[in-house]
Amino acid sequence: MKKIEAIIKPFKMDDVREALGEIGVTGMTVSEVKGFGRQKGHTELYRGAEYMVDFLPKVKLEIVIAKEDVERCVNAILETAQTGKIGDGKIFITDVERVIRIRTGEENREAI
């Protein structure tokens, strides 16, 4: 099993969720997060005063899936979240050793 964490722009969330649903992803965890990468934030103007916004709003998706579904999932995220502009985000893929569904005690693939 693999865990895919994707950091994307907030306005792309609905498109990504829909694309993942179409390929059979049945569950995910979504968090509103803030951060920066190469963007390094930006400057905004408020009541005539300029100030630096260091951390930009992003959305973090966490999906645990079977190893054989990783490429389809990654491709769905890439195709829908990409704008071609700086700040599109990142995708991280890590191994998951074990999954347990609390309600039933099912493990691994059955628990996903």
LINCORJO-V605829 format. One line per field, one symbol per residue. phi: phi as a letter, one per 40 degrees, with the letter a starting at -180 (. if undefined). A space follows every 10 residues. Layout:
phi=???
This chain:
phi=.bbbbbbbcd ccdcccdccc cccgcbaabb bcbbaabcdf gabbbbfgbc acbcbbcbbb bbbbbcdccc cccccccdcc ccbgbdgcha bbbbcbcabb cccbgcbfdc cc
